[in-house]
Amino acid sequence: MTEPTGTPEPEAPDAPEVTPLLEPAGGVPPVLSTAAEFADAARALADGSGPIAVDTERASGYRYSQRAYLIQIKRNGSGSFLLDPIGSPGALAPVIDVLRGPEWVLHAADQDLPCLRELGFECVELYDTELAGRLLGLAKVNLAAMVAEFLGLGLIKGHGAADWSRRPLPDDWLNYAALDVEVLVELRDAMDAALVEQGKDGWAREEFAYILSRPPAPPRTDRWRKTSNIHTVKSTRTLAAVRELWSTREELAERRDVAPGRILPDTAIVNAATVDPKSASELTRLPVFGGPRQRRQAGIWLGALQRARELPDSKLPARKTNGPGLPPVSRWEQRNPEASARLQHVRPALKAIAEANTLPVENLLAPDVVRQLCWDGLKGPVTVEAVDTHLAAAGARAWQRGLCVQALTDALLAAAEGGPGPAETPAAE
């Protein structure tokens, strides 16, 4: 047996050199908060030209709501603006009017559009630089990485997870916020050129239009089942206690506009549900519940536990939910062998298309669309037309269908014929 030679692995290429972008070219703009200031900003934006870079800062992890606590805007010929929407949200009308029409450039639009819509903003035309990066097959699609790769600039990061509901906002936070839109339009132009070069600019336009047209996702059911470590709970009575404590925490969090985890952590919920203390002294001996704030709220948590104890057996939650949604793929072979066979053929086919087009497979076709197609199958004969109609009804865009329909049709037909999936095909002797 030949021993390894010990030849060293080739060194990874050096990261591209970047020029630090320490502050906006025109300095950090003042924070605007009055009707007069918003009106002045709107006039300046109207005098500018081209796309408008937009970003928001929220207070996720600190507040229950996902409202915007700061809005950053920049347009060529207009300059940069930092808007505080908290004190006078109704006074934003002039800015809302000016932004209705021009293209917005956002990074990860799904994060910013909901809170902007809540304030009355309406995006008519969108360019999402993060999604553009995914379509280009980039390994990293965070804003700093893409600005470094396409523009050779290094963004200051570090305050994205801060409590943006704080007032006044620190100067270094405002500098960070202003930098997030400082070169966003330039990044958009560089990425658009790359998409055109790869022949993917049409795909991007379809994706951006889809983001704007799709309705909000329906509320999730049984969200309490996402409580951390709930898998350690052994009885349905204890599950009911988790549900009552979670629901009580949710009501307090929404009423106080505080992130639920800051009201009571998941670990404390599961621990209290498991131990099931009957008195304040028993409850406050548990971790977390012994602090001054939790001592004051002991009656609230004991009330939730008591409600769980008093539930009749018929009202206890099931150990496992059979609600909407498909079962885990690991159970398909037992519960729906035909669906499992379809998935075994479809997945490799989609992976090959994604790799050939330098795309993440989840951007080629949404995973939930793929799973639903494989679980349900088609109601009639498997044809290209039938597959295309099914995908269109599920929201797949024209570019996705153009890439996938024939391969999906072939895979579904192969599954129906009973042959092994591509991953199972024995190697040639």
LUMTOR-83037 format. One line per 4 residues: number of its first residue (from 1); their letters; for each residue y, x, z of N, C-alpha, C. Coordinates in pm, whole numbers, plus 50000, padded with zeros to 5 digits. Each point is the difference from the previous one (the first is absolute). Layout:
REM LUMTOR-83037
NUM	A	Y X Z Y X Z Y X Z; ...;
***
This chain:
REM LUMTOR-83037
1	MTEP	49880 50084 50000 50120 49916 50000 50124 50087 50000; 50090 49973 49911 50123 50079 49990 50097 49961 50109; 50050 50098 50071 50096 49975 50107 50138 49976 49941; 50082 49922 50068 50137 49980 49952 50074 50132 49991;
5	TGTP	50084 50011 49901 50074 50124 49979 50121 50011 50090; 50041 49888 50058 50118 50004 50086 50130 50002 49923; 49996 49962 49874 50123 49997 49920 50097 49900 50060; 50122 50041 50030 50094 49907 50064 50040 49887 49907;
9	EPEA	50029 49886 50061 50049 49886 49924 50135 50034 49940; 50031 49949 49880 50133 50025 49944 50107 49938 50088; 50110 50070 50015 50108 49951 50085 50066 49879 49937; 50035 49904 50086 50072 49883 49952 50138 50042 49952;
13	PDAP	50050 49937 49896 50134 50036 49953 50104 49974 50106; 50099 50087 50003 50106 49982 50099 50073 49869 49977; 50044 49941 50109 50079 49877 49989 50130 50032 49928; 50050 49908 49920 50124 50027 49927 50115 50026 50096;
17	EVTP	50084 50095 49964 50116 50028 50083 50098 49884 49992; 50056 49966 50113 50095 49889 50003 50130 50046 50064; 50106 49936 49959 50131 50022 50060 50023 49894 50106; 50022 50037 50124 50019 49899 50105 50120 49909 49969;
21	LLEP	49977 49872 50014 50108 49901 49984 50038 49957 50141; 50105 50060 50053 50031 49986 50142 50091 49882 50030; 50084 49963 49905 50091 49887 50022 50043 49945 49865; 50047 49875 49996 50047 49943 49873 50116 50081 49942;
25	AGGV	50008 50001 49868 50104 50078 49935 50140 49961 50047; 50022 49873 50023 50131 49953 50044 50012 49985 50150; 49905 50056 50075 49998 49981 50144 49934 49868 50037; 49973 49984 50128 49937 49877 50048 50105 49889 50002;
29	PPVL	49975 49890 49928 50100 49892 49998 50007 49930 50134; 50112 49935 50030 50010 49925 50126 49911 49877 49997; 49963 49952 50117 49921 49878 50009 50095 49881 49990; 49973 49910 49905 50083 49883 49976 49939 49880 50071;
33	STAA	50084 49919 50064 49945 49887 50076 50086 49875 49996; 50118 50004 49938 50089 49884 50000 50006 49937 49861; 50048 49877 49994 50011 49930 49872 50092 50075 49904; 50111 50054 50051 50093 50073 49914 49934 50126 49944;
37	EFAD	49925 50069 50083 49934 50122 49954 49892 49968 49897; 49926 49893 50022 49898 49960 49902 50064 49963 49867; 50114 49932 50005 50068 49960 49876 50049 50123 49924; 50052 50099 50071 50044 50124 49935 49881 50072 49935;
41	AARA	49888 50003 50070 49880 50064 49947 49953 49929 49873; 50006 49868 50002 49957 49922 49883 50088 50032 49879; 50129 50012 50020 50090 50032 49888 49968 50138 49945; 49975 50095 50089 49967 50135 49954 49868 50001 49923;
45	LADG	49902 49927 50047 49872 49993 49932 50013 49934 49863; 50084 49901 49991 50021 49933 49872 50063 50093 49898; 50079 50097 50046 50066 50095 49909 49906 50112 49956; 49883 50012 50066 49906 50105 49963 49917 49960 49880;
49	SGPI	49904 50085 49966 49918 49973 49883 49856 50043 50026; 49909 49938 49925 49860 50038 50006 49926 49939 50117; 49877 50047 50023 49918 49945 50109 50062 50026 50136; 49955 49923 50096 50050 50011 50137 49885 50042 50091;
53	AVDT	50016 50113 50068 49901 50045 50097 50017 49921 50129; 49888 49947 50052 50005 49915 50120 49888 50043 50095; 50031 49999 50127 49899 50028 50103 50040 49925 50126; 49906 49983 50089 50029 49935 50129 49933 50079 50111;
57	ERAS	50049 49981 50120 49936 50053 50120 49971 49883 50093; 49877 49995 50049 49959 49895 50094 49968 50064 50134; 49946 49922 50090 49968 50052 50134 49856 49967 50033; 49911 50019 49903 49858 49976 50023 49951 50087 50114;
61	GYRY	49920 49941 50086 49954 50071 50119 50090 49978 50119; 50120 49944 49976 50093 49971 50109 50033 49851 50007; 50010 49937 49882 50039 49860 49993 49887 49916 49941; 49997 49872 50036 49900 49909 49945 50032 49969 49854;
65	SQRA	50127 49978 49972 50040 49964 49863 49996 50124 49911; 49998 49975 49870 50007 50106 49901 50136 49997 49930; 50103 49957 50071 50132 49990 49940 50057 50138 49970; 50095 50004 49907 50069 50125 49967 50112 50023 50101;
69	YLIQ	50002 50119 50058 50108 50036 50092 50102 50092 49935; 49970 50049 49882 50096 50078 49923 49960 49988 49853; 50099 49987 49913 49977 49995 49855 50076 50115 49937; 49930 50080 49919 50063 50112 49931 50005 49969 49852;
73	IKRN	50116 50024 49938 50021 49970 49859 50076 50115 49936; 49961 50034 49876 50077 50099 49924 49996 49963 49853; 50114 50015 49933 50008 49975 49856 50093 50102 49937; 49964 50048 49883 50086 50095 49930 50137 49938 49975;
77	GSGS	50102 50076 50030 50137 49952 49983 50051 49918 50116; 49914 49970 50096 50041 49918 50116 49993 50077 50130; 49901 50089 50012 49979 50072 50124 49889 49937 50083; 49989 50046 50124 49896 49955 50093 50061 49911 50107;
81	FLLD	49916 49908 50049 50044 49906 50103 49889 49980 50101; 50038 49992 50125 49909 49965 50110 50049 49869 50059; 49918 49897 49993 50040 49866 50045 49922 49962 50125; 50071 49956 50101 49937 49947 50121 49996 49848 49988;
85	PIGS	49882 49941 49976 49993 49856 49975 49983 49915 50125; 50002 50061 50117 49962 49927 50121 50111 49910 50052; 50122 50052 50008 50107 49923 50063 50048 49883 49917; 50013 50020 49869 50056 49895 49912 49918 49989 49872;
89	PGAL	49874 49954 50009 49917 49994 49879 50057 49907 49895; 50070 49893 50039 50058 49909 49903 50110 50062 49918; 50063 50106 50052 50110 50066 49929 49952 50089 49888; 49869 50014 49984 49946 50085 49895 50006 49937 49861;
93	APVI	50045 49875 49991 49996 49927 49873 50058 50076 49882; 50116 50067 50011 50052 50072 49883 49906 50111 49951; 49935 50070 50094 49906 50106 49962 49876 49939 49935; 49954 49889 50057 49883 49930 49943 50029 49960 49856;
97	DVLR	50119 49949 49976 50036 49956 49864 50001 50117 49902; 50055 50114 50041 50009 50115 49911 49863 50056 49967; 49908 49995 50097 49866 50056 49979 49908 49907 49921; 50040 49876 49980 49917 49907 49925 50021 50024 49850;
101	GPEW	49908 50074 49939 50011 50028 49857 49964 50142 49966; 50072 50100 50051 49965 50139 49967 49861 50037 50050; 49941 50101 49937 49870 50050 50045 50014 50066 50136; 49906 49965 50089 49991 50067 50130 49896 50110 49990;
105	VLHA	50030 50113 50060 49901 50107 50013 49960 50006 50147; 49875 49971 50028 49946 50003 50135 49880 50094 50004; 49973 50053 50115 49877 50078 50020 49911 49920 50094; 49883 49955 49950 49910 49911 50075 50070 49866 50022;
109	ADQD	50020 49927 49891 50077 49876 50003 49941 49896 50093; 49868 49998 50015 49937 49901 50087 50052 50008 50143; 50047 50117 50042 50049 50016 50135 50143 49949 50016; 50080 50011 49894 50142 49967 50012 50036 49861 49950;
113	LPCL	49932 49952 49897 50038 49872 49942 49995 49884 50100; 49897 49988 50086 49997 49884 50090 50122 49991 50092; 50042 50112 50058 50114 49991 50093 50131 49982 49925; 50009 50047 49876 50120 49975 49920 50008 49854 49957;
117	RELG	49886 49944 49962 49998 49858 49964 50036 49913 50120; 49958 50041 50118 50032 49924 50121 50151 49989 50020; 50074 50101 49953 50145 50000 50011 50068 49930 49884; 49924 49959 49898 50057 49931 49885 50013 50084 49875;
121	FECV	49960 50127 50005 50006 50084 49881 49893 49956 49900; 50032 50011 49872 49908 49961 49894 49990 50112 49899; 49882 50057 49986 49976 50106 49901 49952 49936 49871; 50071 50025 49892 49966 49944 49869 49919 50100 49918;
125	ELYD	50033 50128 50014 49930 50104 49925 49972 50116 50095; 49876 50048 50000 49956 50097 50100 49945 50126 49935; 50024 50114 50066 49930 50124 49968 49951 50058 50132; 49869 50009 50016 49939 50047 50124 49948 50142 49976;
129	TELA	50066 50099 50060 49962 50139 49974 49864 50034 50061; 49963 49938 50111 49868 50028 50057 49890 49951 49907; 50014 49878 49950 49901 49945 49908 49995 50081 49871; 50115 50046 49954 50003 50086 49881 49918 50125 50025;
133	GRLL	50010 50055 50121 49922 50119 50034 49851 49973 49998; 49960 49882 50046 49858 49965 49997 49950 49988 49855; 50081 49939 49917 49959 49987 49860 49991 50136 49930; 50079 50096 50048 49992 50135 49944 49885 50080 50059;
137	GLAK	49931 49943 50099 49887 50069 50060 50038 50111 50094; 50119 49994 50061 50043 50106 50090 49917 49998 50128; 49973 50120 50052 49922 50010 50124 50080 49949 50119; 50130 50025 50002 50087 49956 50109 50113 49916 49943;
141	VNLA	50018 49881 50057 50104 49911 49946 50105 49967 50104; 50007 50076 50109 50112 49980 50093 50127 50054 49936; 50114 49950 50044 50127 50031 49934 50029 50149 50002; 49978 50067 50113 50033 50142 50010 49917 50082 49901;
145	AMVA	49871 49970 49990 49913 50075 49910 50042 49981 49855; 50037 49878 49964 50036 49973 49861 50136 50059 49964; 50095 49996 50094 50130 50063 49975 49983 50151 49982; 49911 50059 50079 49974 50144 49985 49937 50031 49865;
149	EFLG	49902 49918 49959 49927 50028 49876 50086 49977 49876; 50077 49892 49998 50074 49965 49879 50141 50057 49995; 50062 50019 50118 50140 50042 50002 50018 50137 50064; 49895 50055 50062 50012 50131 50064 50088 50000 50123;
153	LGLI	50009 49885 50066 50084 49987 50119 49916 49967 50122; 50042 50049 50114 49929 49973 50125 50077 49904 50088; 49945 49880 50020 50067 49900 50082 49976 50026 50148; 50100 49976 50081 49983 50001 50145 49927 49873 50040;
157	KGHG	49891 50014 50073 49927 49883 50046 49994 50003 50153; 49947 49890 50056 49977 50004 50144 50046 49881 50080; 50077 49908 49941 50050 49887 50079 49951 49865 49947; 49905 50000 49908 49954 49873 49942 49940 49906 50100;
161	AADW	49936 50054 50104 49936 49915 50101 50087 49978 50122; 50129 50028 49989 50090 49986 50115 50034 49853 50026; 50062 49975 50112 50045 49865 50036 50136 49974 49938; 49999 49946 49878 50125 49979 49928 50079 49880 50051;
165	SRRP	49947 49928 50099 50079 49894 50062 50099 50057 50102; 49989 50127 50029 50089 50066 50096 50143 50001 49947; 50094 49981 50089 50141 50010 49964 50075 50077 50108; 50090 50094 49965 50026 50046 49863 49887 50089 49950;
169	LPDD	49987 50007 49869 49897 50085 49940 50047 50145 50002; 49914 50093 50040 50040 50142 50005 50037 50055 49863; 50086 50099 50000 50047 50057 49874 49887 50058 49915; 49902 50067 50065 49893 50060 49921 49910 49894 49939;
173	WLNY	49987 49884 50065 49925 49890 49941 50071 49948 49875; 50131 49987 50009 50077 49949 49887 49993 50097 49882; 50002 50130 50029 49987 50100 49894 49864 49985 49931; 49896 49984 50080 49865 49979 49946 49996 49875 49912;
177	AALD	50060 49891 50048 49997 49874 49926 50075 50012 49867; 50116 50065 50002 50078 50014 49877 49926 50087 49898; 49927 50100 50047 49927 50087 49908 49887 49926 49929; 49950 49894 50059 49890 49927 49936 50041 49935 49869;
181	VEVL	50129 49977 49980 50045 49944 49871 50083 50101 49920; 50018 50119 50054 50090 50097 49937 49956 50036 49859; 49872 50022 49978 49952 50043 49867 49893 49904 49947; 49999 49877 50050 49895 49906 49961 50011 49961 49852;
185	VELR	50123 49986 49949 50016 49967 49858 49958 50117 49912; 50033 50123 50042 49956 50118 49924 49847 50010 50000; 49939 49968 50113 49854 50000 50007 49943 49895 49905; 50060 49884 49998 49956 49894 49910 50002 50046 49854;
189	DAMD	50108 50068 49961 50012 50044 49861 49893 50105 49967; 49975 50092 50092 49899 50103 49975 49861 49940 49992; 49972 49904 50085 49869 49937 49999 49982 49913 49877; 50106 49935 49958 49990 49916 49882 49969 50086 49877;
193	AALV	50061 50118 49994 49970 50091 49889 49854 50042 50002; 49946 50024 50120 49858 50037 50011 49909 49883 49960; 50038 49879 50037 49921 49883 49960 50001 49981 49849; 50115 50020 49939 50010 49989 49854 49911 50104 49934;
197	EQGK	50003 50122 50055 49919 50108 49943 49850 49967 50005; 49958 49935 50108 49859 49963 50015 49966 49864 49937; 50098 49935 49942 49975 49869 49940 49977 49891 50103; 50056 50016 50120 49977 49904 50107 50125 49922 50040;
201	DGWA	50109 50018 49927 50123 49932 50038 49987 49849 49988; 49926 49953 49900 49977 49856 49988 49918 49947 50116; 49901 50077 50045 49922 49960 50116 50091 49982 50122; 50091 50098 50017 50089 49995 50115 50088 49876 49997;
205	REEF	50052 49964 49884 50086 49881 49991 49923 49874 50039; 49875 49993 49956 49919 49883 50038 49977 49997 50151; 49976 50116 50059 49977 50005 50145 50126 49962 50077; 50114 50049 49957 50125 49968 50070 50030 49850 49991;
209	AYIL	49978 49943 49883 50024 49856 49984 49903 49920 50087; 49877 50047 50011 49901 49930 50082 50041 50000 50147; 50051 50113 50049 50044 50006 50140 50106 49894 50027; 50092 49982 49906 50108 49903 50021 49952 49856 49988;
213	SRPP	49895 49976 49923 49959 49862 49973 49894 49947 50095; 49926 50087 50065 49888 49950 50080 50051 49935 50128; 49936 49894 50044 50042 49931 50123 49962 50082 50122; 50064 49972 50114 49963 50071 50123 49854 49975 50035;
217	APPR	49939 50099 50061 49861 49984 50042 49990 49893 50108; 49895 49917 49997 49986 49898 50105 49977 50064 50135; 50039 49932 50108 49979 50058 50133 49852 50025 50026; 49973 50108 50068 49861 50032 50033 49951 49906 50111;
221	TDRW	49875 49964 49990 49940 49917 50104 49931 50089 50103; 49992 49949 50123 49931 50072 50107 50048 50145 50012; 50131 50018 50003 50053 50137 50009 49960 50068 50131; 49970 49921 50100 49961 50057 50130 49872 50080 49989;
225	RKTS	49921 49972 49898 49874 50075 49983 50023 50144 49957; 50123 50036 49968 50034 50138 49967 50036 50082 50124; 49989 49941 50118 50030 50073 50123 49912 50125 50008; 50061 50113 50029 49925 50125 50007 49890 49992 50105;
229	NIHT	49884 50054 49966 49884 50006 50089 49939 49864 50031; 50032 49898 49922 49941 49868 50025 49848 50004 49975; 49955 50100 49926 49856 50011 49972 49920 50027 50128; 50068 50046 50107 49929 50027 50126 49976 49874 50081;
233	VKST	50062 49890 49960 49986 49874 50076 49863 49940 49972; 49930 49961 50107 49861 49957 49987 49980 49849 49998; 50088 49924 50065 49975 49856 50011 50111 49921 49934; 49967 49876 49959 50101 49914 49939 50105 49956 50102;
237	RTLA	49963 49989 50126 50098 49966 50104 50104 50111 50014; 49954 50124 49992 50094 50112 50004 50085 50005 49874; 49940 49964 49887 50079 49990 49877 50111 49897 50014; 49968 49889 50066 50102 49897 50022 50114 50056 50085;
241	AVRE	49966 50084 50098 50104 50061 50084 50088 50094 49918; 49937 50077 49911 50078 50086 49911 50096 49916 49917; 49947 49891 49945 50084 49913 49916 50118 49942 50079; 49975 49955 50122 50108 49942 50081 50104 50105 50037;
245	LWST	49955 50119 50039 50095 50106 50035 50079 50043 49877; 49932 50013 49886 50068 50039 49877 50104 49897 49960; 49964 49872 50006 50093 49893 49961 50120 49994 50094; 49975 50021 50129 50110 50001 50096 50094 50117 49973;
249	REEL	49942 50116 49974 50083 50116 49966 50081 49974 49874; 49938 49936 49901 50069 49972 49874 50121 49910 50022; 49984 49898 50083 50111 49909 50030 50114 50073 50068; 49966 50086 50098 50104 50077 50070 50069 50096 49903;
253	AERR	49923 50066 49915 50057 50098 49908 50095 49935 49902; 49960 49884 49946 50087 49932 49904 50127 49950 50068; 49986 49944 50119 50117 49948 50070 50098 50110 50038; 49949 50115 50037 50086 50110 50043 50035 50096 49887;
257	DVAP	49940 49980 49883 50014 50091 49886 49967 50143 50042; 49882 50015 50056 49949 50130 50042 49863 50018 49937; 49969 50120 49954 49868 50026 49941 49891 49965 50101; 49895 49928 49958 49897 49957 50094 49941 50112 50085;
261	GRIL	49979 50116 49940 49942 50111 50075 50088 50049 50113; 50129 49968 49993 50091 50038 50109 50001 49895 50111; 49951 49881 49969 49983 49899 50104 49874 50031 50080; 49890 50025 49929 49872 50032 50063 49911 50065 49895;
265	PDTA	49947 50120 50027 49915 50065 49899 49866 49931 49985; 49939 50018 49884 49869 49940 49974 49896 50041 50103; 50004 50126 50042 49900 50047 50096 50006 49921 50129; 50122 49963 50042 50014 49922 50123 49947 49858 49982;
269	IVNA	50019 49944 49881 49948 49866 49973 49848 49998 50012; 49934 50093 49932 49853 50003 50002 49949 50029 50141; 50067 50089 50070 49956 50034 50136 50013 49880 50093; 50114 49931 49995 50019 49884 50087 49902 49888 49966;
273	ATVD	49976 49979 49870 49904 49896 49959 49860 50032 50049; 49964 50127 50000 49866 50041 50041 49982 49991 50153; 50099 50048 50074 49992 49999 50147 50021 49860 50055; 50088 49923 49934 50031 49863 50038 50045 49988 50146;
277	PKSA	50113 50063 50036 50049 49991 50138 50043 49858 50034; 49982 49961 50124 50031 49863 50044 50129 49991 50079; 50059 50113 50037 50122 49999 50082 50094 50110 49952; 50125 49989 50044 50099 50100 49962 49963 50137 50051;
281	SELT	49944 50007 50120 49963 50130 50056 49887 50063 49917; 49905 49919 49954 49893 50054 49915 50055 50045 49865; 50091 49919 49944 50055 50034 49869 50081 50129 50007; 50084 50014 50101 50090 50116 50005 49929 50128 50040;
285	RLPV	49874 49991 50035 49923 50122 50023 49949 50059 49868; 50008 49921 49894 49954 50049 49869 50105 50092 49938; 49957 50097 49917 50097 50084 49929 50100 49915 49922; 50123 50047 49996 50113 49937 49931 50060 49887 50083;
289	FGGP	49917 49914 50058 50051 49883 50072 50063 50035 50135; 49988 50125 50045 50058 50037 50129 50146 50036 49996; 50059 50011 49880 50141 50035 49991 50091 49885 50041; 50126 50031 50031 50093 49895 50048 50014 49883 49905;
293	RQRR	50013 50028 49868 50019 49889 49906 49876 49912 49993; 49884 50059 49995 49878 49921 49993 49973 49925 50131; 50042 50057 50111 49985 49927 50128 50082 49871 49997; 50120 50008 49942 50085 49880 49991 49938 49896 49908;
297	QAGI	49922 50045 49903 49941 49908 49903 49855 49965 50033; 49953 50036 50120 49859 49980 50034 49959 49854 49985; 50087 49909 50040 49967 49858 49991 49977 49956 49856; 50073 50058 49906 49984 49964 49859 49860 50038 49951;
301	WLGA	49958 50123 50032 49869 50047 49954 49886 49928 50073; 50019 49974 50130 49896 49926 50073 49985 49858 49945; 50112 49940 49958 49993 49867 49941 49920 50000 49871; 50017 50105 49918 49923 50011 49875 49851 50014 50030;
305	LQRA	49967 50080 50100 49859 50018 50036 49940 49871 50054; 50080 49927 50077 49950 49873 50055 49974 49899 49888; 50086 49996 49899 49978 49909 49888 49870 50033 49928; 49970 50127 49989 49876 50039 49935 49878 49956 50082;
309	RELP	50012 50009 50131 49888 49959 50087 49974 49850 49990; 50105 49925 49981 49989 49854 50001 49959 49941 49866; 49994 50081 49897 49962 49948 49868 49856 49949 50003; 49974 49885 49943 49860 49957 49985 49927 50091 49901;
313	DSKL	49870 50006 50012 49922 50088 49912 50024 49970 49853; 50026 49874 49968 50020 49962 49860 50128 50059 49940; 50093 50045 50086 50127 50054 49953 50002 50153 50001; 49890 50062 50041 49997 50146 50002 49993 50055 49858;
317	PARK	50065 50114 49976 49995 50058 49865 49863 50055 49969; 49963 49998 49874 49872 50057 49958 50006 50152 50011; 49884 50060 50020 49995 50145 50006 50049 50060 49869; 49960 49940 49889 50043 50048 49870 50057 49884 49922;
321	TNGP	50106 50026 49929 50066 49893 49926 49937 49982 49863; 49990 49876 49958 49957 49968 49864 50116 49940 49921; 50119 50048 50034 50120 49947 49937 50013 50046 49856; 50121 49982 49943 50022 50038 49861 49980 50149 49979;
325	GLPP	49963 50035 49880 49975 50141 49970 49853 50026 49979; 49972 50109 49937 49863 50036 49967 49938 50084 50112; 49867 49997 50013 49935 50084 50100 50012 50146 49960; 49977 50091 50095 50001 50144 49964 49899 50029 49891;
329	VSRW	50034 50094 49915 49914 50034 49886 49861 50042 50047; 49993 50060 50120 49870 50045 50050 49902 49885 50020; 50049 49877 50008 49913 49884 50021 49970 49922 49871; 50058 50045 49891 49984 49924 49876 49855 49996 49954;
333	EQRN	49930 50110 50011 49863 50005 49949 49914 49893 50063; 50024 49974 50129 49921 49899 50070 50050 49859 49971; 50132 49983 49996 50056 49865 49991 50019 49952 49856; 50023 50092 49908 50024 49961 49861 49957 50115 49909;
337	PEAS	49868 50015 49978 49951 50115 49922 50061 50010 49860; 50026 49885 49936 50058 50005 49865 50141 50062 50005; 50077 49962 50103 50134 50058 50014 49992 50150 50025; 49904 50040 50084 49983 50142 50028 49968 50077 49873;
341	ARLQ	49914 49943 49916 49965 50066 49873 50121 50012 49909; 50080 49893 49995 50120 50004 49916 50094 50112 50048; 50019 50009 50131 50091 50101 50054 49949 50141 49971; 49870 50019 50007 49944 50132 49973 50023 50043 49856;
345	HVRP	50012 49907 49910 50030 50033 49860 50150 50011 49976; 50077 49915 50065 50144 49994 49972 50074 50121 50058; 49967 50038 50120 50076 50108 50065 50001 50130 49920; 49884 50050 49956 50004 50124 49920 50078 49985 49870;
349	ALKA	49992 49883 49939 50073 49979 49875 50151 50009 50023; 50048 49940 50107 50144 50006 50030 50042 50140 50041; 49914 50067 50076 50033 50137 50041 50017 50090 49879; 49914 49985 49900 50010 50083 49880 50130 49973 49925;
353	IAEA	50040 49873 49992 50126 49966 49932 50118 50058 50076; 49998 49987 50132 50110 50052 50082 50013 50151 49982; 49889 50071 50003 50005 50145 49986 50049 50039 49861; 49959 49927 49899 50042 50032 49863 50150 49979 49982;
357	NTLP	50058 49913 50080 50143 49969 49988 50083 50056 50114; 49940 50087 50082 50067 50064 50113 50070 49896 50087; 49919 49906 50049 50051 49890 50082 49914 49986 50125; 50058 49960 50113 49916 49954 50110 49928 49872 49958;
361	VENL	49872 49989 50032 49923 49884 49954 50057 49871 50055; 50063 50004 50119 50056 49878 50056 50124 49953 49925; 50066 50090 49926 50112 49959 49916 49954 49956 49862; 49883 50044 49961 49943 49953 49873 49967 49852 50010;
365	LAPD	49939 49960 50111 49968 49859 50022 49986 49981 50150; 50068 49901 50055 50002 49979 50144 49859 49983 50055; 49964 50070 50108 49865 49991 50054 49955 49858 50033; 50092 49916 50050 49958 49863 50033 49968 49919 49875;
369	VVRQ	50067 50030 49888 49969 49933 49874 49861 50042 49952; 49969 50128 50013 49869 50051 49958 49889 49938 50085; 50020 49999 50131 49895 49946 50088 49978 49852 49976; 50111 49925 49981 49984 49857 49978 49928 49971 49869;
373	LCWD	50032 50076 49896 49931 49983 49872 49851 50026 50015; 49964 50106 50070 49859 50034 50017 49929 49900 50090; 50068 49951 50101 49937 49904 50092 49974 49865 49930; 50103 49952 49930 49989 49868 49937 49927 50004 49866;
377	GLKG	50014 50111 49928 49953 50002 49863 50086 49908 49914; 49962 49980 49877 50071 49909 49911 49926 49867 49995; 50072 49893 49976 49939 49866 49999 49924 49969 49872; 50022 50080 49897 49931 49978 49873 49950 50131 49944;
381	PVTV	49978 50008 49872 49952 50123 49938 50097 50116 50022; 49944 50120 50012 50081 50120 50019 50048 50048 49864; 50127 49979 49972 50061 50045 49875 50130 50070 50033; 50049 50075 49903 50130 50066 50017 50108 49898 50031;
385	EAVD	49998 49889 49929 50101 49897 50021 49992 49940 50140; 49877 49976 50047 49984 49941 50133 50046 50095 50109; 49968 50128 49985 50043 50099 50100 50153 50012 49999; 50058 50002 49881 50146 50011 49989 50067 49880 50065;
389	THLA	49948 49880 49976 50057 49879 50059 49990 50004 50152; 49886 50045 50051 49979 50009 50144 50100 50097 50063; 50016 50117 49940 50091 50100 50056 50145 49953 49994; 50038 49935 49891 50137 49949 49989 50028 49898 50108;
393	AAGA	49903 49910 50027 50019 49900 50105 50010 50065 50138; 49938 50118 50016 50005 50070 50128 50125 50086 50015; 50084 50003 49896 50127 50073 50010 49999 50137 49936; 49890 50040 49936 49997 50130 49934 50099 50003 49885;
397	RAWQ	50071 50111 49988 50100 50012 49897 49935 50032 49864; 50078 49982 49894 49946 50018 49864 49949 50142 49980; 50072 50102 50051 49955 50137 49979 49869 50026 50072; 49982 49940 50117 49875 50016 50073 49884 49936 49925;
401	RGLC	50024 49881 49949 49895 49930 49927 49963 50075 49873; 50102 50055 49934 49973 50075 49878 49909 50120 50025; 50015 50064 50114 49918 50115 50032 49861 49962 50050; 49989 49886 50070 49880 49972 50078 49906 49897 49940;
405	VQAL	50050 49907 49921 49920 49882 49964 49868 50035 49932; 50005 50089 49902 49876 50031 49928 49898 50068 50092; 50048 50095 50080 49908 50070 50091 49942 49905 50104; 50083 49909 50051 49951 49903 50098 49897 49907 49936;
409	TDAL	50028 49957 49879 49904 49913 49930 49866 50070 49984; 50002 50126 49956 49875 50075 49982 49927 50017 50134; 50077 50027 50107 49937 50020 50131 49937 49872 50051; 50069 49887 49984 49945 49872 50047 49876 49962 49920;
413	LAAA	50000 50027 49871 49883 49970 49918 49881 50088 50041; 50029 50128 50028 49892 50090 50043 49942 49956 50133; 50086 49953 50090 49951 49952 50130 49913 49876 49981; 50040 49912 49910 49922 49878 49976 49864 50030 49941;
417	EGGP	49991 50111 49927 49872 50038 49939 49906 50066 50101; 50052 50031 50118 49914 50053 50106 49980 50147 50001; 50072 50076 49920 49986 50144 50001 50069 50061 50119; 49964 50124 50036 50068 50066 50113 50144 50032 49966;
421	GPAE	50085 50003 50102 50138 50038 49978 50010 50146 49958; 50110 50042 49941 50014 50135 49952 49970 50106 50106; 50041 49972 50126 49978 50099 50105 49854 50013 50034; 49918 49896 49962 49859 50002 50034 49912 50047 49886;
425	TPAA	50059 50022 49883 49920 50037 49883 49932 50133 50025; 49865 50007 49987 49930 50126 50027 50043 50110 49900; 50005 50120 50050 50035 50113 49913 49888 50023 49900; 50036 50048 49884 49901 50029 49895 49906 50111 50045;
429	E	49873 49989 49962 49903 50103 50037 50025 50127 49917;
***
